[in-house]
Amino acid sequence: MINKTKDVDLKYYIYNDEIFTVEDFNTDIIKKANSVYEVVRIMDGTPLFLEEHLDRLKKSIMLLNASYEPQVNKLIAQILKLTQINSVINHNIKIVVNELHTKIPNVILFFIPSNYPSEIHYREGVKTILFSTERTNPNAKVIMHQQRELLNNAIAEKKVYEAILVNTSGEITEGSRSNIFLVKNNSLYTAPSKDVLEGITRSRIIYLCNKIDVPVLECPIPVSFLDEIDGLFITGTSPKILPISSIDDKPFKSSENPVIYRLMSAYDQLISDYIRSTII
């Protein structure tokens, strides 16, 4: 059955090297078990940090013990082709690879409905909730339909921007679609890399912190630590650096925190520099 759903956006997509119109998009092709994926933000026509996304795609495939080696140059060319024929300036593109243990896995590239935080979100921060769950094999970016549905339902029910995951040890790990950093005494705290998906934005933030002398501590973060912090923020492809104004009913003045404000400005500058310097 052919379906056009909220999973796909714009006019064209690529399935196993062939270009199709989205009217022919069959959602079954992205719902297969062990589908690894990446979401790349196109900004001003440039795929942001594309090399890092493709490196992580390869890592996810390796973590599933598959021998398939993505053809990076072909993927880059296809991303640029889809960007061009869809006349994209600012949008998110998704890469899905599945049936990894077959001779020739499926590779699907398509634009997805893309929503970015508003200026008010950046200025005032966003509401979040705690949600008790953890991802299996957290370093691999794998589509997990049932868990995603539970999280989406909780986010919609509580009318919040994001759900912050808490593991069975009562520790904060990451957001459902983001990483999280907490600020205390001008230092950042974030969960250990082994316990989370190592986000591209997360890695860039740690790089920036080293550059501007902001200490970053990777350590287990008990929920009780929320009583000690000065602010916190999430990071991700779409939100970039986004202050949190509350978790459940607990308020934070994150958008007023000078460390967070400084990082937001530095990250925006890093993106601008990347776009100016990138020639593909």
PyRosetta script that sets phi, psi and omega in degrees:
from pyrosetta import init, pose_from_sequence

init()
pose = pose_from_sequence("MINKTKDVDLKYYIYNDEIFTVEDFNTDIIKKANSVYEVVRIMDGTPLFLEEHLDRLKKSIMLLNASYEPQVNKLIAQILKLTQINSVINHNIKIVVNELHTKIPNVILFFIPSNYPSEIHYREGVKTILFSTERTNPNAKVIMHQQRELLNNAIAEKKVYEAILVNTSGEITEGSRSNIFLVKNNSLYTAPSKDVLEGITRSRIIYLCNKIDVPVLECPIPVSFLDEIDGLFITGTSPKILPISSIDDKPFKSSENPVIYRLMSAYDQLISDYIRSTII")
pose.set_psi(1, 131.9)
pose.set_omega(1, -179.9)
pose.set_phi(2, -90.0)
pose.set_psi(2, 133.2)
pose.set_omega(2, -178.0)
pose.set_phi(3, -131.2)
pose.set_psi(3, 141.5)
pose.set_omega(3, 166.6)
pose.set_phi(4, -114.8)
pose.set_psi(4, 116.7)
pose.set_omega(4, -173.9)
pose.set_phi(5, -132.2)
pose.set_psi(5, -175.6)
pose.set_omega(5, 179.0)
pose.set_phi(6, -68.3)
pose.set_psi(6, -5.6)
pose.set_omega(6, 179.5)
pose.set_phi(7, -70.3)
pose.set_psi(7, -23.9)
pose.set_omega(7, -172.9)
pose.set_phi(8, -131.5)
pose.set_psi(8, 149.3)
pose.set_omega(8, -175.4)
pose.set_phi(9, -137.5)
pose.set_psi(9, 167.9)
pose.set_omega(9, 179.0)
pose.set_phi(10, 66.2)
pose.set_psi(10, -150.5)
pose.set_omega(10, -166.6)
pose.set_phi(11, -108.8)
pose.set_psi(11, -37.9)
pose.set_omega(11, -172.8)
pose.set_phi(12, -123.4)
pose.set_psi(12, 152.0)
pose.set_omega(12, 171.7)
pose.set_phi(13, -141.5)
pose.set_psi(13, 167.8)
pose.set_omega(13, 179.1)
pose.set_phi(14, -119.6)
pose.set_psi(14, 130.7)
pose.set_omega(14, 177.5)
pose.set_phi(15, -128.5)
pose.set_psi(15, 113.8)
pose.set_omega(15, 179.8)
pose.set_phi(16, 49.3)
pose.set_psi(16, 53.0)
pose.set_omega(16, 172.9)
pose.set_phi(17, 77.6)
pose.set_psi(17, -3.0)
pose.set_omega(17, 179.9)
pose.set_phi(18, -108.2)
pose.set_psi(18, 143.2)
pose.set_omega(18, 179.6)
pose.set_phi(19, -92.3)
pose.set_psi(19, 130.9)
pose.set_omega(19, 177.9)
pose.set_phi(20, -130.3)
pose.set_psi(20, 162.5)
pose.set_omega(20, 171.5)
pose.set_phi(21, -86.0)
pose.set_psi(21, 152.5)
pose.set_omega(21, -174.5)
pose.set_phi(22, -65.7)
pose.set_psi(22, -17.3)
pose.set_omega(22, 175.6)
pose.set_phi(23, -61.7)
pose.set_psi(23, -22.3)
pose.set_omega(23, 179.9)
pose.set_phi(24, -94.7)
pose.set_psi(24, 4.2)
pose.set_omega(24, -174.4)
pose.set_phi(25, -70.9)
pose.set_psi(25, 126.1)
pose.set_omega(25, 179.1)
pose.set_phi(26, -107.9)
pose.set_psi(26, 112.9)
pose.set_omega(26, -175.2)
pose.set_phi(27, -62.9)
pose.set_psi(27, -18.7)
pose.set_omega(27, 179.1)
pose.set_phi(28, -60.8)
pose.set_psi(28, -27.8)
pose.set_omega(28, -176.2)
pose.set_phi(29, -70.6)
pose.set_psi(29, -18.2)
pose.set_omega(29, 178.7)
pose.set_phi(30, -108.4)
pose.set_psi(30, 7.7)
pose.set_omega(30, -178.8)
pose.set_phi(31, -110.2)
pose.set_psi(31, 14.3)
pose.set_omega(31, 178.5)
pose.set_phi(32, -75.4)
pose.set_psi(32, 153.7)
pose.set_omega(32, -179.5)
pose.set_phi(33, -62.6)
pose.set_psi(33, 149.2)
pose.set_omega(33, 177.6)
pose.set_phi(34, 56.9)
pose.set_psi(34, 46.3)
pose.set_omega(34, 173.8)
pose.set_phi(35, -88.3)
pose.set_psi(35, 115.8)
pose.set_omega(35, 174.4)
pose.set_phi(36, -91.3)
pose.set_psi(36, 154.5)
pose.set_omega(36, -174.8)
pose.set_phi(37, -155.5)
pose.set_psi(37, 165.5)
pose.set_omega(37, 171.3)
pose.set_phi(38, -140.3)
pose.set_psi(38, 148.9)
pose.set_omega(38, 172.1)
pose.set_phi(39, -120.4)
pose.set_psi(39, 121.9)
pose.set_omega(39, -177.6)
pose.set_phi(40, -113.0)
pose.set_psi(40, 132.7)
pose.set_omega(40, 178.3)
pose.set_phi(41, -88.3)
pose.set_psi(41, 127.2)
pose.set_omega(41, 172.2)
pose.set_phi(42, -93.0)
pose.set_psi(42, 121.3)
pose.set_omega(42, 179.1)
pose.set_phi(43, -129.0)
pose.set_psi(43, 126.0)
pose.set_omega(43, -175.9)
pose.set_phi(44, 52.3)
pose.set_psi(44, 36.5)
pose.set_omega(44, 177.7)
pose.set_phi(45, 79.8)
pose.set_psi(45, 1.2)
pose.set_omega(45, -176.9)
pose.set_phi(46, -109.4)
pose.set_psi(46, 128.9)
pose.set_omega(46, 173.6)
pose.set_phi(47, -72.4)
pose.set_psi(47, 114.0)
pose.set_omega(47, -174.5)
pose.set_phi(48, -71.7)
pose.set_psi(48, 129.0)
pose.set_omega(48, 173.4)
pose.set_phi(49, 52.3)
pose.set_psi(49, 41.4)
pose.set_omega(49, -173.4)
pose.set_phi(50, -60.1)
pose.set_psi(50, -41.0)
pose.set_omega(50, -177.8)
pose.set_phi(51, -59.9)
pose.set_psi(51, -40.5)
pose.set_omega(51, -179.3)
pose.set_phi(52, -68.6)
pose.set_psi(52, -38.0)
pose.set_omega(52, 176.9)
pose.set_phi(53, -62.4)
pose.set_psi(53, -42.3)
pose.set_omega(53, -178.6)
pose.set_phi(54, -71.5)
pose.set_psi(54, -32.8)
pose.set_omega(54, 173.5)
pose.set_phi(55, -62.6)
pose.set_psi(55, -41.7)
pose.set_omega(55, -179.8)
pose.set_phi(56, -70.0)
pose.set_psi(56, -34.0)
pose.set_omega(56, 175.4)
pose.set_phi(57, -58.5)
pose.set_psi(57, -45.2)
pose.set_omega(57, 178.7)
pose.set_phi(58, -62.9)
pose.set_psi(58, -39.6)
pose.set_omega(58, 179.3)
pose.set_phi(59, -64.3)
pose.set_psi(59, -42.3)
pose.set_omega(59, 178.9)
pose.set_phi(60, -60.0)
pose.set_psi(60, -41.8)
pose.set_omega(60, 179.1)
pose.set_phi(61, -63.5)
pose.set_psi(61, -42.3)
pose.set_omega(61, 178.3)
pose.set_phi(62, -63.1)
pose.set_psi(62, -38.7)
pose.set_omega(62, -178.9)
pose.set_phi(63, -67.3)
pose.set_psi(63, -19.3)
pose.set_omega(63, 175.1)
pose.set_phi(64, -93.2)
pose.set_psi(64, 11.0)
pose.set_omega(64, 176.7)
pose.set_phi(65, 60.0)
pose.set_psi(65, 35.5)
pose.set_omega(65, 176.0)
pose.set_phi(66, -101.3)
pose.set_psi(66, 148.1)
pose.set_omega(66, -176.6)
pose.set_phi(67, -92.8)
pose.set_psi(67, -5.9)
pose.set_omega(67, -176.8)
pose.set_phi(68, -61.9)
pose.set_psi(68, 135.0)
pose.set_omega(68, 178.5)
pose.set_phi(69, -115.2)
pose.set_psi(69, 109.6)
pose.set_omega(69, -179.9)
pose.set_phi(70, -60.1)
pose.set_psi(70, 144.2)
pose.set_omega(70, 176.8)
pose.set_phi(71, -87.5)
pose.set_psi(71, 94.8)
pose.set_omega(71, -170.7)
pose.set_phi(72, -59.8)
pose.set_psi(72, -46.4)
pose.set_omega(72, -178.1)
pose.set_phi(73, -62.7)
pose.set_psi(73, -37.0)
pose.set_omega(73, 177.6)
pose.set_phi(74, -66.6)
pose.set_psi(74, -42.3)
pose.set_omega(74, 179.1)
pose.set_phi(75, -62.2)
pose.set_psi(75, -42.5)
pose.set_omega(75, 178.2)
pose.set_phi(76, -60.1)
pose.set_psi(76, -46.2)
pose.set_omega(76, -179.5)
pose.set_phi(77, -62.1)
pose.set_psi(77, -39.7)
pose.set_omega(77, -178.9)
pose.set_phi(78, -70.7)
pose.set_psi(78, -37.3)
pose.set_omega(78, 176.1)
pose.set_phi(79, -62.1)
pose.set_psi(79, -44.6)
pose.set_omega(79, 179.1)
pose.set_phi(80, -65.9)
pose.set_psi(80, -37.5)
pose.set_omega(80, 178.9)
pose.set_phi(81, -65.1)
pose.set_psi(81, -46.5)
pose.set_omega(81, 179.5)
pose.set_phi(82, -64.2)
pose.set_psi(82, -38.2)
pose.set_omega(82, 177.5)
pose.set_phi(83, -60.4)
pose.set_psi(83, -41.3)
pose.set_omega(83, -178.6)
pose.set_phi(84, -69.7)
pose.set_psi(84, -50.4)
pose.set_omega(84, -173.2)
pose.set_phi(85, -74.0)
pose.set_psi(85, -19.4)
pose.set_omega(85, 174.5)
pose.set_phi(86, -93.7)
pose.set_psi(86, 2.6)
pose.set_omega(86, 178.9)
pose.set_phi(87, 52.8)
pose.set_psi(87, 48.6)
pose.set_omega(87, -174.9)
pose.set_phi(88, -90.4)
pose.set_psi(88, 133.0)
pose.set_omega(88, 170.4)
pose.set_phi(89, -109.7)
pose.set_psi(89, -48.0)
pose.set_omega(89, 179.2)
pose.set_phi(90, -137.1)
pose.set_psi(90, 112.7)
pose.set_omega(90, -179.0)
pose.set_phi(91, -171.5)
pose.set_psi(91, 166.3)
pose.set_omega(91, 176.9)
pose.set_phi(92, -106.0)
pose.set_psi(92, 135.7)
pose.set_omega(92, 176.8)
pose.set_phi(93, -113.7)
pose.set_psi(93, 141.4)
pose.set_omega(93, -177.8)
pose.set_phi(94, -114.1)
pose.set_psi(94, 137.1)
pose.set_omega(94, 175.2)
pose.set_phi(95, -113.9)
pose.set_psi(95, 124.2)
pose.set_omega(95, 177.9)
pose.set_phi(96, -122.2)
pose.set_psi(96, 132.0)
pose.set_omega(96, 175.4)
pose.set_phi(97, -125.8)
pose.set_psi(97, 125.8)
pose.set_omega(97, 179.5)
pose.set_phi(98, -143.1)
pose.set_psi(98, -177.5)
pose.set_omega(98, -170.8)
pose.set_phi(99, 52.7)
pose.set_psi(99, 50.0)
pose.set_omega(99, -171.6)
pose.set_phi(100, -67.0)
pose.set_psi(100, -23.3)
pose.set_omega(100, -176.4)
pose.set_phi(101, -97.6)
pose.set_psi(101, 12.7)
pose.set_omega(101, 171.5)
pose.set_phi(102, -93.3)
pose.set_psi(102, 169.8)
pose.set_omega(102, -176.8)
pose.set_phi(103, -63.3)
pose.set_psi(103, -41.3)
pose.set_omega(103, 178.8)
pose.set_phi(104, -128.5)
pose.set_psi(104, 99.0)
pose.set_omega(104, 179.3)
pose.set_phi(105, -63.5)
pose.set_psi(105, 160.9)
pose.set_omega(105, 174.5)
pose.set_phi(106, -80.9)
pose.set_psi(106, 139.8)
pose.set_omega(106, 174.8)
pose.set_phi(107, -129.1)
pose.set_psi(107, 119.6)
pose.set_omega(107, -176.5)
pose.set_phi(108, -124.1)
pose.set_psi(108, 130.6)
pose.set_omega(108, 176.5)
pose.set_phi(109, -123.8)
pose.set_psi(109, 129.7)
pose.set_omega(109, -178.2)
pose.set_phi(110, -158.9)
pose.set_psi(110, 150.8)
pose.set_omega(110, 175.4)
pose.set_phi(111, -80.9)
pose.set_psi(111, 145.3)
pose.set_omega(111, -179.0)
pose.set_phi(112, -118.0)
pose.set_psi(112, 155.4)
pose.set_omega(112, 174.4)
pose.set_phi(113, -53.9)
pose.set_psi(113, 128.9)
pose.set_omega(113, -170.3)
pose.set_phi(114, -124.0)
pose.set_psi(114, 120.3)
pose.set_omega(114, 178.5)
pose.set_phi(115, -122.7)
pose.set_psi(115, 134.4)
pose.set_omega(115, -178.1)
pose.set_phi(116, -119.6)
pose.set_psi(116, 151.9)
pose.set_omega(116, 179.5)
pose.set_phi(117, -57.8)
pose.set_psi(117, 148.0)
pose.set_omega(117, 177.9)
pose.set_phi(118, -82.8)
pose.set_psi(118, 170.7)
pose.set_omega(118, 176.4)
pose.set_phi(119, -61.5)
pose.set_psi(119, -34.4)
pose.set_omega(119, 177.6)
pose.set_phi(120, -64.2)
pose.set_psi(120, -39.7)
pose.set_omega(120, 177.8)
pose.set_phi(121, -59.0)
pose.set_psi(121, -45.5)
pose.set_omega(121, 179.9)
pose.set_phi(122, -68.8)
pose.set_psi(122, -35.6)
pose.set_omega(122, -176.2)
pose.set_phi(123, -76.7)
pose.set_psi(123, -35.6)
pose.set_omega(123, -174.2)
pose.set_phi(124, -110.8)
pose.set_psi(124, -17.8)
pose.set_omega(124, -175.5)
pose.set_phi(125, 91.8)
pose.set_psi(125, 170.6)
pose.set_omega(125, -177.1)
pose.set_phi(126, -123.2)
pose.set_psi(126, 155.3)
pose.set_omega(126, 178.7)
pose.set_phi(127, -85.0)
pose.set_psi(127, 143.1)
pose.set_omega(127, 178.8)
pose.set_phi(128, -139.1)
pose.set_psi(128, 171.4)
pose.set_omega(128, 174.9)
pose.set_phi(129, -133.0)
pose.set_psi(129, 159.7)
pose.set_omega(129, 168.5)
pose.set_phi(130, -87.9)
pose.set_psi(130, 143.6)
pose.set_omega(130, -179.4)
pose.set_phi(131, -142.4)
pose.set_psi(131, 124.2)
pose.set_omega(131, -176.0)
pose.set_phi(132, -82.4)
pose.set_psi(132, 103.9)
pose.set_omega(132, 174.3)
pose.set_phi(133, -170.9)
pose.set_psi(133, 163.8)
pose.set_omega(133, 173.6)
pose.set_phi(134, -146.9)
pose.set_psi(134, 151.7)
pose.set_omega(134, -178.4)
pose.set_phi(135, -88.7)
pose.set_psi(135, 137.6)
pose.set_omega(135, 172.5)
pose.set_phi(136, -73.6)
pose.set_psi(136, 145.5)
pose.set_omega(136, 179.7)
pose.set_phi(137, 49.4)
pose.set_psi(137, 60.4)
pose.set_omega(137, -169.0)
pose.set_phi(138, -61.7)
pose.set_psi(138, -24.0)
pose.set_omega(138, -179.5)
pose.set_phi(139, -75.9)
pose.set_psi(139, -12.2)
pose.set_omega(139, 179.4)
pose.set_phi(140, -98.4)
pose.set_psi(140, 131.5)
pose.set_omega(140, 179.7)
pose.set_phi(141, -89.2)
pose.set_psi(141, 93.2)
pose.set_omega(141, -174.1)
pose.set_phi(142, -120.9)
pose.set_psi(142, 138.0)
pose.set_omega(142, 177.3)
pose.set_phi(143, -68.4)
pose.set_psi(143, 124.7)
pose.set_omega(143, 179.1)
pose.set_phi(144, -123.8)
pose.set_psi(144, 92.5)
pose.set_omega(144, -168.5)
pose.set_phi(145, -63.7)
pose.set_psi(145, -45.7)
pose.set_omega(145, -176.2)
pose.set_phi(146, -66.4)
pose.set_psi(146, -46.0)
pose.set_omega(146, 178.8)
pose.set_phi(147, -63.2)
pose.set_psi(147, -40.6)
pose.set_omega(147, 179.5)
pose.set_phi(148, -62.5)
pose.set_psi(148, -39.8)
pose.set_omega(148, -179.8)
pose.set_phi(149, -65.2)
pose.set_psi(149, -42.6)
pose.set_omega(149, 177.8)
pose.set_phi(150, -60.8)
pose.set_psi(150, -43.8)
pose.set_omega(150, -179.2)
pose.set_phi(151, -66.9)
pose.set_psi(151, -43.4)
pose.set_omega(151, 178.6)
pose.set_phi(152, -60.1)
pose.set_psi(152, -40.8)
pose.set_omega(152, 179.6)
pose.set_phi(153, -64.6)
pose.set_psi(153, -41.6)
pose.set_omega(153, 179.8)
pose.set_phi(154, -66.5)
pose.set_psi(154, -42.2)
pose.set_omega(154, 179.0)
pose.set_phi(155, -62.7)
pose.set_psi(155, -43.3)
pose.set_omega(155, 179.9)
pose.set_phi(156, -67.7)
pose.set_psi(156, -41.6)
pose.set_omega(156, -178.2)
pose.set_phi(157, -63.0)
pose.set_psi(157, -41.3)
pose.set_omega(157, -177.8)
pose.set_phi(158, -88.0)
pose.set_psi(158, -6.6)
pose.set_omega(158, 179.0)
pose.set_phi(159, 56.7)
pose.set_psi(159, 52.1)
pose.set_omega(159, -180.0)
pose.set_phi(160, -120.7)
pose.set_psi(160, 171.7)
pose.set_omega(160, -177.6)
pose.set_phi(161, -84.4)
pose.set_psi(161, -36.4)
pose.set_omega(161, -172.5)
pose.set_phi(162, -152.1)
pose.set_psi(162, 156.2)
pose.set_omega(162, 173.1)
pose.set_phi(163, -109.7)
pose.set_psi(163, 130.5)
pose.set_omega(163, 179.3)
pose.set_phi(164, -96.9)
pose.set_psi(164, 123.9)
pose.set_omega(164, -173.3)
pose.set_phi(165, -81.7)
pose.set_psi(165, 139.9)
pose.set_omega(165, 177.1)
pose.set_phi(166, -123.7)
pose.set_psi(166, 126.8)
pose.set_omega(166, -177.0)
pose.set_phi(167, -83.4)
pose.set_psi(167, -178.4)
pose.set_omega(167, -175.7)
pose.set_phi(168, -68.4)
pose.set_psi(168, -14.2)
pose.set_omega(168, 175.9)
pose.set_phi(169, -90.4)
pose.set_psi(169, 4.7)
pose.set_omega(169, -179.3)
pose.set_phi(170, 74.9)
pose.set_psi(170, 29.3)
pose.set_omega(170, -178.0)
pose.set_phi(171, -113.2)
pose.set_psi(171, 140.5)
pose.set_omega(171, 175.2)
pose.set_phi(172, -74.3)
pose.set_psi(172, 130.2)
pose.set_omega(172, -178.5)
pose.set_phi(173, -112.7)
pose.set_psi(173, -60.8)
pose.set_omega(173, -173.7)
pose.set_phi(174, -161.4)
pose.set_psi(174, 173.3)
pose.set_omega(174, 171.0)
pose.set_phi(175, -84.2)
pose.set_psi(175, 167.6)
pose.set_omega(175, -179.1)
pose.set_phi(176, -66.7)
pose.set_psi(176, -27.0)
pose.set_omega(176, 176.8)
pose.set_phi(177, -137.0)
pose.set_psi(177, 29.8)
pose.set_omega(177, -173.2)
pose.set_phi(178, -159.8)
pose.set_psi(178, 170.9)
pose.set_omega(178, 166.8)
pose.set_phi(179, -105.5)
pose.set_psi(179, 166.4)
pose.set_omega(179, -176.1)
pose.set_phi(180, -134.0)
pose.set_psi(180, 140.4)
pose.set_omega(180, 175.2)
pose.set_phi(181, -126.2)
pose.set_psi(181, 141.4)
pose.set_omega(181, 177.6)
pose.set_phi(182, -117.4)
pose.set_psi(182, 143.0)
pose.set_omega(182, -176.3)
pose.set_phi(183, -111.1)
pose.set_psi(183, 129.4)
pose.set_omega(183, 173.6)
pose.set_phi(184, -145.0)
pose.set_psi(184, 123.1)
pose.set_omega(184, 177.9)
pose.set_phi(185, 52.0)
pose.set_psi(185, 46.3)
pose.set_omega(185, 175.8)
pose.set_phi(186, 68.3)
pose.set_psi(186, 13.9)
pose.set_omega(186, 175.0)
pose.set_phi(187, -117.4)
pose.set_psi(187, 152.8)
pose.set_omega(187, 177.2)
pose.set_phi(188, -102.9)
pose.set_psi(188, 143.7)
pose.set_omega(188, 175.4)
pose.set_phi(189, -123.5)
pose.set_psi(189, 136.3)
pose.set_omega(189, 177.6)
pose.set_phi(190, -149.4)
pose.set_psi(190, 155.4)
pose.set_omega(190, -177.4)
pose.set_phi(191, -64.6)
pose.set_psi(191, 153.3)
pose.set_omega(191, 179.2)
pose.set_phi(192, -58.0)
pose.set_psi(192, 146.0)
pose.set_omega(192, -178.0)
pose.set_phi(193, -56.3)
pose.set_psi(193, -33.9)
pose.set_omega(193, -177.0)
pose.set_phi(194, -67.3)
pose.set_psi(194, -17.9)
pose.set_omega(194, -175.4)
pose.set_phi(195, -100.6)
pose.set_psi(195, -0.3)
pose.set_omega(195, -174.2)
pose.set_phi(196, -138.5)
pose.set_psi(196, 167.2)
pose.set_omega(196, 167.2)
pose.set_phi(197, -75.1)
pose.set_psi(197, 125.0)
pose.set_omega(197, -178.2)
pose.set_phi(198, -77.9)
pose.set_psi(198, 89.5)
pose.set_omega(198, -176.2)
pose.set_phi(199, -62.6)
pose.set_psi(199, 148.6)
pose.set_omega(199, 177.8)
pose.set_phi(200, -64.1)
pose.set_psi(200, -43.4)
pose.set_omega(200, 178.2)
pose.set_phi(201, -65.7)
pose.set_psi(201, -40.6)
pose.set_omega(201, 177.8)
pose.set_phi(202, -55.4)
pose.set_psi(202, -46.9)
pose.set_omega(202, -179.4)
pose.set_phi(203, -63.2)
pose.set_psi(203, -39.6)
pose.set_omega(203, 179.1)
pose.set_phi(204, -67.1)
pose.set_psi(204, -35.6)
pose.set_omega(204, 178.4)
pose.set_phi(205, -66.0)
pose.set_psi(205, -42.9)
pose.set_omega(205, 178.3)
pose.set_phi(206, -62.6)
pose.set_psi(206, -39.9)
pose.set_omega(206, 176.0)
pose.set_phi(207, -60.5)
pose.set_psi(207, -46.2)
pose.set_omega(207, -179.7)
pose.set_phi(208, -62.8)
pose.set_psi(208, -41.1)
pose.set_omega(208, -179.7)
pose.set_phi(209, -61.3)
pose.set_psi(209, -41.7)
pose.set_omega(209, 176.7)
pose.set_phi(210, -62.3)
pose.set_psi(210, -35.8)
pose.set_omega(210, -177.3)
pose.set_phi(211, -71.9)
pose.set_psi(211, -35.1)
pose.set_omega(211, -176.2)
pose.set_phi(212, -108.3)
pose.set_psi(212, 17.2)
pose.set_omega(212, 173.4)
pose.set_phi(213, 61.8)
pose.set_psi(213, 44.5)
pose.set_omega(213, 170.3)
pose.set_phi(214, -106.3)
pose.set_psi(214, 114.2)
pose.set_omega(214, -178.4)
pose.set_phi(215, -62.2)
pose.set_psi(215, 140.5)
pose.set_omega(215, 175.5)
pose.set_phi(216, -123.6)
pose.set_psi(216, 124.4)
pose.set_omega(216, 178.6)
pose.set_phi(217, -112.2)
pose.set_psi(217, 119.6)
pose.set_omega(217, 174.1)
pose.set_phi(218, -94.2)
pose.set_psi(218, 113.2)
pose.set_omega(218, -174.9)
pose.set_phi(219, -160.1)
pose.set_psi(219, 159.6)
pose.set_omega(219, 174.0)
pose.set_phi(220, -59.0)
pose.set_psi(220, 139.7)
pose.set_omega(220, -176.1)
pose.set_phi(221, -122.1)
pose.set_psi(221, 99.6)
pose.set_omega(221, 177.5)
pose.set_phi(222, -66.5)
pose.set_psi(222, 150.4)
pose.set_omega(222, 179.7)
pose.set_phi(223, -56.6)
pose.set_psi(223, -32.9)
pose.set_omega(223, -179.7)
pose.set_phi(224, -61.8)
pose.set_psi(224, -20.4)
pose.set_omega(224, 179.8)
pose.set_phi(225, -64.0)
pose.set_psi(225, -20.4)
pose.set_omega(225, 178.2)
pose.set_phi(226, -59.7)
pose.set_psi(226, -24.4)
pose.set_omega(226, 179.4)
pose.set_phi(227, -75.0)
pose.set_psi(227, -11.7)
pose.set_omega(227, -173.9)
pose.set_phi(228, -107.7)
pose.set_psi(228, -11.2)
pose.set_omega(228, -168.4)
pose.set_phi(229, -88.0)
pose.set_psi(229, 162.5)
pose.set_omega(229, 178.5)
pose.set_phi(230, -95.7)
pose.set_psi(230, -18.6)
pose.set_omega(230, -179.4)
pose.set_phi(231, 172.5)
pose.set_psi(231, 175.5)
pose.set_omega(231, 180.0)
pose.set_phi(232, -160.9)
pose.set_psi(232, 162.6)
pose.set_omega(232, -178.4)
pose.set_phi(233, -153.5)
pose.set_psi(233, 159.0)
pose.set_omega(233, 174.5)
pose.set_phi(234, -106.1)
pose.set_psi(234, 157.3)
pose.set_omega(234, 177.0)
pose.set_phi(235, -131.1)
pose.set_psi(235, 149.3)
pose.set_omega(235, 178.3)
pose.set_phi(236, 179.3)
pose.set_psi(236, 175.0)
pose.set_omega(236, -177.5)
pose.set_phi(237, -59.6)
pose.set_psi(237, -48.0)
pose.set_omega(237, -179.6)
pose.set_phi(238, -82.5)
pose.set_psi(238, -46.6)
pose.set_omega(238, -176.3)
pose.set_phi(239, -77.5)
pose.set_psi(239, -17.3)
pose.set_omega(239, -172.5)
pose.set_phi(240, 61.6)
pose.set_psi(240, -114.4)
pose.set_omega(240, 172.9)
pose.set_phi(241, -113.4)
pose.set_psi(241, 118.5)
pose.set_omega(241, -172.9)
pose.set_phi(242, -128.7)
pose.set_psi(242, 115.8)
pose.set_omega(242, -179.4)
pose.set_phi(243, -65.0)
pose.set_psi(243, 148.8)
pose.set_omega(243, 176.7)
pose.set_phi(244, -101.9)
pose.set_psi(244, 127.3)
pose.set_omega(244, 179.4)
pose.set_phi(245, -92.9)
pose.set_psi(245, -22.3)
pose.set_omega(245, 177.9)
pose.set_phi(246, -162.2)
pose.set_psi(246, 151.5)
pose.set_omega(246, 168.2)
pose.set_phi(247, -122.4)
pose.set_psi(247, 119.2)
pose.set_omega(247, -169.6)
pose.set_phi(248, 54.2)
pose.set_psi(248, -120.8)
pose.set_omega(248, -179.5)
pose.set_phi(249, -102.6)
pose.set_psi(249, 11.2)
pose.set_omega(249, -177.0)
pose.set_phi(250, -94.8)
pose.set_psi(250, 118.2)
pose.set_omega(250, -176.6)
pose.set_phi(251, -86.9)
pose.set_psi(251, 153.2)
pose.set_omega(251, 175.8)
pose.set_phi(252, -138.4)
pose.set_psi(252, 147.5)
pose.set_omega(252, 177.2)
pose.set_phi(253, -100.4)
pose.set_psi(253, 50.8)
pose.set_omega(253, -173.5)
pose.set_phi(254, -63.4)
pose.set_psi(254, -38.8)
pose.set_omega(254, -176.4)
pose.set_phi(255, -67.8)
pose.set_psi(255, -15.3)
pose.set_omega(255, 178.2)
pose.set_phi(256, -96.3)
pose.set_psi(256, -3.7)
pose.set_omega(256, -175.8)
pose.set_phi(257, -74.5)
pose.set_psi(257, 126.6)
pose.set_omega(257, -175.8)
pose.set_phi(258, -64.9)
pose.set_psi(258, -31.9)
pose.set_omega(258, 178.6)
pose.set_phi(259, -66.6)
pose.set_psi(259, -45.3)
pose.set_omega(259, 179.9)
pose.set_phi(260, -64.6)
pose.set_psi(260, -43.6)
pose.set_omega(260, 179.3)
pose.set_phi(261, -60.6)
pose.set_psi(261, -42.2)
pose.set_omega(261, 179.7)
pose.set_phi(262, -62.7)
pose.set_psi(262, -42.4)
pose.set_omega(262, -179.8)
pose.set_phi(263, -68.2)
pose.set_psi(263, -38.4)
pose.set_omega(263, 178.0)
pose.set_phi(264, -59.3)
pose.set_psi(264, -44.9)
pose.set_omega(264, 179.4)
pose.set_phi(265, -65.8)
pose.set_psi(265, -42.7)
pose.set_omega(265, -179.0)
pose.set_phi(266, -65.8)
pose.set_psi(266, -37.9)
pose.set_omega(266, -179.4)
pose.set_phi(267, -70.3)
pose.set_psi(267, -40.1)
pose.set_omega(267, 176.2)
pose.set_phi(268, -60.5)
pose.set_psi(268, -38.6)
pose.set_omega(268, 178.4)
pose.set_phi(269, -68.0)
pose.set_psi(269, -38.5)
pose.set_omega(269, 178.5)
pose.set_phi(270, -61.2)
pose.set_psi(270, -41.6)
pose.set_omega(270, 177.9)
pose.set_phi(271, -63.4)
pose.set_psi(271, -45.5)
pose.set_omega(271, 179.5)
pose.set_phi(272, -59.5)
pose.set_psi(272, -42.4)
pose.set_omega(272, 179.2)
pose.set_phi(273, -64.5)
pose.set_psi(273, -39.9)
pose.set_omega(273, 179.8)
pose.set_phi(274, -63.2)
pose.set_psi(274, -46.0)
pose.set_omega(274, -178.9)
pose.set_phi(275, -62.0)
pose.set_psi(275, -42.0)
pose.set_omega(275, -179.4)
pose.set_phi(276, -66.6)
pose.set_psi(276, -32.9)
pose.set_omega(276, -173.6)
pose.set_phi(277, -92.3)
pose.set_psi(277, -12.1)
pose.set_omega(277, -174.3)
pose.set_phi(278, -84.8)
pose.set_psi(278, 122.1)
pose.set_omega(278, 174.2)
pose.set_phi(279, -130.0)
pose.set_psi(279, 111.9)
pose.set_omega(279, -178.2)
pose.set_phi(280, -105.6)
pose.dump_pdb("model.pdb")
